[in-house]
Amino acid sequence: MAGLGIMGTMEMARNAMRTARAGAEVSGNNLANASNPAYARQRIKIGSAVAIPTEKGPQGTGAEVARLEQVRDKVLDKSLIAEKSITKFFEAKELYLQRAEANLGQTVDNQTIDAGAGYGTYGIAEGMTELFNSFQSLSVSPTSTAERQTVIFNAQKIADKIKTVDRRLGDLRIAINDEVQNVIKDVNSKVKEIAFIAVNIGNIEIVEGSANEVRDALQEAMETLSEYANISTSTNDDGQLNVFLDGVQVITENVMTKSVTMHTDSNGMSFLADGDTGNIINLKSGFLKGMINARDVGVKDLRDKANTLATQLITEVNTLHKTGYDLYGLNDNTAGLFTGTGAADMSVNAAIISDPRKLQGSSSATEVSNNDVIRSIAALSSKTITNLGGMTFNEYYGNTVSRFGQDLALSKSQLNDQKTVQKMLERQRESIMGVSVDEEVANLVIYQRAFQASARLLSTMDGLLQDVLNMTR
């Protein structure tokens, strides 16, 4: 049998030109997406065209595009889905703990239990110190109206400060909870989007063979979902996608088979829940988990401790105050310096504010200048309180602030470490799937030269064909 002949060689040249053009088009597409972080570079796989038999053996018929490949590392893709979820957990936790710190009115110092170590203008620790110091000053001049007004003023300041901190921390929990509700809605929307993309990929690849750009969108959507909550994925043998939200399967074979819903507890706090059973999904990572952790652990604990402090301050001061006599020689054993039962409603007795002489500081009805009760209240500054864990007021508050500061510092450290891990994985993935402009430009030159050479071959064969035709005339 003969070889390719002139016509066969011309067809081979045309195929070579088409192959070079396809390569140039792919390189051009890569260059166009060089700044797209979700894009995975593509390349053509060139294969040999079917050989034809000849007397001397099989003869090649050139090259053709076998397939269009997307350069991805599935292991790295899955690793980044997991690591981004962890990063977002620490980001959310740090963010909302920092807001709680701001609501204290001072910057906490995690290295010491000295509550005054922060540099806020007026904190709870400073307020308690001023209150007890003013009682100490009053003990020197127990009948002084000015000193009594100072005590009342400082009592109002500490009550207002504690009440303000309680309100701010409560408002912060509500704000976090509102954001939790919004994120739960976003989770549902993102799951629907992933299912839609997965179906779209199947439809495209049945007809066209590849849906590389759509697969980029799928990976990006799954990474975004993982930033909300920890997910895992699997793919069936036929390529259909399954997605699990902390073990709860929400997508089965490209179809969203379960939605997530919002569970609200008796305190009005919201959680992610299984849409079918209503059971709370106990997330392990993700921004949503970080918010819930900050809301129900960090911020709640800080608020609870502030409330405990307020309750004990009210109790200890009022218990002593009720035993005393005012400057009128009267005792009201129901009248405390403070009103309220905790941080939320702590205030100063309105009757004492109106008339400082009603401050009960004497232990004797006939000796109004007696300062026994006043000195006992001043001594509370160094008294260890059983309900405060055997600590003084300032030690208890300092310990609370210190622990909170340590938790915040740990979150910052963990976030920095986690960002380092994520960036390393992103760099590794970028080195594999990212577009190198220099490499693509070099490929364009190669494809250009291949196209030119193939065109030269086609031109040569055309000349030979003309010669043959002229010989027959």
ZAMARGU-4260 file (C-alpha; in steps of 0.2 Angstrom, whole numbers, plus 5000, padded with zeros to 4 digits):
<rodrens>
0) 5000/5000/5000 | 5005/5018/4997 | 5009/5031/5010 | 5000/5046/5014 | 5002/5054/4997
5) 5000/5073/4994 | 4982/5074/4999 | 4985/5064/5015 | 5000/5075/5020 | 4990/5091/5017
10) 4977/5084/5028 | 4990/5080/5041 | 4997/5098/5040 | 4979/5105/5043 | 4977/5094/5058
15) 4994/5100/5065 | 4988/5118/5062 | 4972/5114/5071 | 4982/5106/5086 | 4993/5121/5087
20) 4979/5133/5086 | 4970/5124/5100 | 4986/5125/5111 | 4987/5143/5108 | 4969/5146/5112
25) 4971/5136/5129 | 4987/5146/5133 | 4977/5162/5129 | 4963/5157/5141 | 4976/5153/5154
30) 4983/5170/5152 | 4966/5179/5153 | 4963/5170/5170 | 4980/5173/5177 | 4973/5184/5191
35) 4958/5173/5194 | 4962/5164/5211 | 4948/5151/5208 | 4955/5146/5191 | 4965/5130/5188
40) 4976/5131/5173 | 4972/5120/5158 | 4982/5111/5145 | 4979/5101/5129 | 4984/5083/5129
45) 4991/5080/5111 | 4991/5062/5105 | 4996/5053/5089 | 4983/5052/5075 | 4979/5034/5069
50) 4993/5027/5059 | 4989/5019/5042 | 4997/5003/5036 | 5010/5003/5022 | 5022/4991/5014
55) 5036/4997/5026 | 5024/4996/5041 | 5012/5008/5050 | 5015/5026/5045 | 5010/5041/5057
60) 4997/5053/5051 | 5002/5067/5062 | 4995/5073/5079 | 4978/5078/5086 | 4970/5085/5102
65) 4966/5070/5113 | 4958/5080/5127 | 4958/5096/5137 | 4965/5093/5154 | 4962/5104/5170
70) 4977/5104/5181 | 4971/5101/5199 | 4977/5092/5214 | 4962/5084/5223 | 4971/5080/5239
75) 4976/5099/5240 | 4959/5104/5236 | 4952/5094/5250 | 4965/5099/5262 | 4961/5117/5259
80) 4943/5115/5262 | 4947/5108/5279 | 4960/5121/5283 | 4950/5136/5278 | 4936/5130/5289
85) 4948/5130/5304 | 4955/5147/5299 | 4938/5155/5299 | 4934/5147/5316 | 4949/5156/5324
90) 4945/5172/5314 | 4927/5173/5321 | 4932/5168/5339 | 4946/5182/5339 | 4934/5195/5331
95) 4921/5193/5344 | 4932/5191/5359 | 4940/5208/5353 | 4923/5216/5353 | 4920/5209/5370
100) 4936/5216/5376 | 4931/5233/5369 | 4915/5232/5379 | 4925/5230/5395 | 4931/5247/5393
105) 4949/5242/5394 | 4963/5232/5385 | 4965/5216/5395 | 4983/5210/5399 | 4984/5191/5398
110) 5001/5191/5408 | 4994/5196/5425 | 4979/5194/5436 | 4980/5213/5440 | 4964/5219/5433
115) 4971/5237/5431 | 4985/5231/5420 | 4975/5237/5405 | 4975/5255/5400 | 4957/5259/5399
120) 4951/5276/5406 | 4940/5268/5419 | 4937/5250/5421 | 4928/5239/5434 | 4944/5236/5444
125) 4947/5255/5445 | 4929/5258/5450 | 4930/5246/5465 | 4946/5253/5471 | 4939/5271/5471
130) 4923/5265/5480 | 4933/5257/5494 | 4945/5271/5495 | 4931/5283/5497 | 4924/5273/5511
135) 4942/5273/5519 | 4942/5292/5517 | 4924/5293/5525 | 4930/5283/5540 | 4942/5298/5544
140) 4927/5311/5543 | 4911/5300/5545 | 4900/5315/5547 | 4907/5325/5532 | 4894/5328/5519
145) 4907/5330/5505 | 4915/5313/5509 | 4898/5305/5509 | 4894/5312/5492 | 4910/5306/5486
150) 4906/5288/5492 | 4889/5290/5483 | 4896/5296/5468 | 4909/5282/5467 | 4895/5269/5471
155) 4885/5276/5456 | 4900/5275/5445 | 4904/5257/5448 | 4886/5252/5447 | 4884/5261/5431
160) 4900/5254/5424 | 4895/5236/5429 | 4878/5239/5422 | 4885/5246/5406 | 4897/5231/5404
165) 4883/5219/5406 | 4872/5228/5394 | 4885/5229/5381 | 4890/5211/5383 | 4872/5206/5382
170) 4870/5217/5366 | 4885/5208/5359 | 4878/5191/5362 | 4862/5197/5353 | 4872/5204/5339
175) 4882/5188/5337 | 4866/5178/5337 | 4858/5189/5323 | 4874/5186/5313 | 4872/5167/5317
180) 4855/5167/5310 | 4861/5176/5294 | 4875/5164/5291 | 4863/5149/5293 | 4853/5156/5279
185) 4869/5158/5269 | 4874/5140/5272 | 4857/5134/5265 | 4860/5146/5250 | 4877/5139/5247
190) 4872/5121/5248 | 4859/5125/5235 | 4872/5133/5224 | 4884/5118/5225 | 4870/5106/5220
195) 4865/5117/5205 | 4883/5118/5199 | 4886/5099/5201 | 4870/5096/5191 | 4876/5108/5178
200) 4893/5100/5177 | 4885/5083/5173 | 4874/5091/5160 | 4889/5099/5151 | 4900/5084/5152
205) 4887/5073/5144 | 4887/5084/5129 | 4904/5092/5128 | 4915/5081/5137 | 4923/5094/5150
210) 4916/5108/5161 | 4933/5114/5168 | 4927/5132/5172 | 4912/5125/5180 | 4922/5114/5191
215) 4932/5129/5196 | 4916/5137/5202 | 4911/5121/5211 | 4928/5120/5221 | 4926/5139/5225
220) 4908/5136/5231 | 4914/5121/5242 | 4928/5131/5250 | 4916/5146/5253 | 4904/5133/5262
225) 4918/5126/5272 | 4922/5144/5278 | 4905/5144/5286 | 4905/5126/5293 | 4916/5110/5292
230) 4911/5099/5277 | 4917/5084/5269 | 4914/5078/5251 | 4914/5062/5241 | 4912/5057/5223
235) 4903/5042/5216 | 4911/5031/5202 | 4900/5040/5190 | 4906/5057/5196 | 4891/5062/5206
240) 4894/5073/5221 | 4890/5070/5240 | 4892/5084/5253 | 4891/5081/5272 | 4889/5095/5284
245) 4898/5089/5300 | 4892/5071/5295 | 4874/5076/5290 | 4872/5073/5271 | 4865/5088/5263
250) 4869/5083/5245 | 4866/5066/5238 | 4872/5062/5220 | 4871/5080/5215 | 4854/5083/5223
255) 4851/5094/5238 | 4842/5081/5249 | 4842/5090/5265 | 4841/5108/5271 | 4848/5115/5287
260) 4837/5125/5298 | 4838/5136/5314 | 4835/5129/5331 | 4832/5142/5345 | 4834/5138/5363
265) 4824/5144/5378 | 4836/5159/5379 | 4833/5164/5361 | 4850/5158/5355 | 4851/5151/5338
270) 4860/5135/5332 | 4862/5126/5315 | 4850/5111/5315 | 4846/5096/5304 | 4831/5102/5293
275) 4822/5085/5295 | 4825/5080/5313 | 4828/5098/5321 | 4843/5091/5330 | 4857/5103/5333
280) 4872/5100/5322 | 4887/5101/5333 | 4900/5110/5321 | 4918/5107/5324 | 4925/5122/5314
285) 4920/5136/5302 | 4915/5154/5305 | 4898/5149/5312 | 4906/5138/5325 | 4918/5152/5330
290) 4903/5164/5332 | 4894/5151/5343 | 4909/5148/5353 | 4912/5166/5356 | 4894/5169/5360
295) 4891/5155/5372 | 4908/5153/5380 | 4919/5168/5379 | 4906/5182/5380 | 4894/5173/5391
300) 4907/5168/5403 | 4913/5185/5405 | 4896/5192/5407 | 4891/5179/5420 | 4907/5183/5430
305) 4903/5201/5429 | 4886/5197/5436 | 4893/5186/5450 | 4905/5201/5455 | 4890/5213/5455
310) 4879/5201/5465 | 4892/5199/5478 | 4897/5217/5479 | 4879/5221/5482 | 4877/5208/5495
315) 4893/5211/5505 | 4891/5230/5505 | 4872/5230/5509 | 4874/5217/5523 | 4885/5228/5532
320) 4876/5244/5528 | 4859/5237/5535 | 4868/5235/5552 | 4872/5254/5554 | 4864/5270/5559
325) 4863/5286/5549 | 4867/5303/5554 | 4849/5305/5561 | 4852/5290/5573 | 4840/5279/5563
330) 4843/5261/5557 | 4833/5254/5542 | 4838/5236/5541 | 4830/5234/5524 | 4840/5249/5516
335) 4856/5245/5507 | 4868/5256/5498 | 4864/5247/5482 | 4848/5242/5475 | 4846/5227/5463
340) 4851/5209/5463 | 4865/5209/5450 | 4874/5217/5435 | 4858/5221/5425 | 4849/5231/5438
345) 4863/5237/5450 | 4860/5255/5456 | 4862/5266/5471 | 4848/5268/5484 | 4838/5284/5478
350) 4835/5289/5496 | 4853/5290/5500 | 4857/5299/5484 | 4844/5312/5489 | 4850/5314/5507
355) 4868/5308/5510 | 4865/5309/5529 | 4855/5293/5527 | 4871/5283/5523 | 4872/5271/5538
360) 4890/5271/5544 | 4889/5271/5563 | 4887/5256/5574 | 4878/5266/5587 | 4862/5276/5586
365) 4868/5289/5599 | 4886/5291/5592 | 4884/5297/5574 | 4902/5300/5572 | 4906/5282/5575
370) 4914/5274/5560 | 4913/5255/5563 | 4902/5251/5549 | 4911/5262/5537 | 4928/5254/5541
375) 4920/5237/5539 | 4914/5241/5522 | 4931/5249/5517 | 4939/5233/5523 | 4929/5223/5510
380) 4943/5228/5498 | 4954/5215/5506 | 4941/5202/5512 | 4941/5185/5503 | 4923/5181/5498
385) 4918/5162/5498 | 4906/5164/5483 | 4921/5172/5473 | 4931/5157/5475 | 4940/5163/5491
390) 4947/5178/5482 | 4944/5197/5485 | 4934/5207/5473 | 4949/5214/5463 | 4957/5197/5463
395) 4941/5189/5456 | 4939/5202/5443 | 4957/5202/5439 | 4957/5183/5437 | 4942/5184/5426
400) 4950/5197/5415 | 4966/5188/5414 | 4958/5171/5409 | 4948/5181/5396 | 4965/5189/5390
405) 4973/5172/5389 | 4959/5165/5379 | 4960/5180/5367 | 4979/5179/5366 | 4978/5160/5362
410) 4965/5163/5349 | 4976/5176/5340 | 4991/5164/5341 | 4981/5149/5335 | 4974/5160/5321
415) 4992/5166/5315 | 4998/5148/5316 | 4983/5142/5306 | 4985/5156/5293 | 5003/5150/5290
420) 4997/5132/5287 | 4983/5138/5275 | 4996/5149/5265 | 5008/5135/5263 | 4994/5124/5256
425) 4988/5139/5245 | 5006/5141/5238 | 5008/5123/5235 | 4992/5123/5225 | 4996/5138/5216
430) 5013/5130/5210 | 5003/5116/5203 | 4987/5124/5196 | 4991/5142/5195 | 4995/5151/5179
435) 5013/5155/5175 | 5013/5170/5163 | 5031/5166/5157 | 5027/5148/5154 | 5011/5152/5144
440) 5020/5165/5134 | 5033/5152/5130 | 5020/5140/5125 | 5012/5153/5114 | 5029/5154/5104
445) 5030/5136/5103 | 5012/5134/5096 | 5016/5149/5084 | 5031/5140/5077 | 5022/5124/5076
450) 5008/5132/5066 | 5020/5141/5055 | 5029/5125/5051 | 5013/5116/5048 | 5007/5130/5036
455) 5024/5128/5027 | 5021/5110/5025 | 5004/5113/5018 | 5011/5126/5006 | 5024/5114/5000
460) 5012/5100/4997 | 5001/5112/4988 | 5015/5117/4977 | 5019/5098/4973 | 5001/5096/4969
465) 5001/5110/4957 | 5017/5102/4949 | 5008/5086/4947 | 4993/5094/4939 | 5003/5104/4927
470) 5012/5088/4921 | 4995/5081/4916 | 4990/5095/4905
</rodrens>
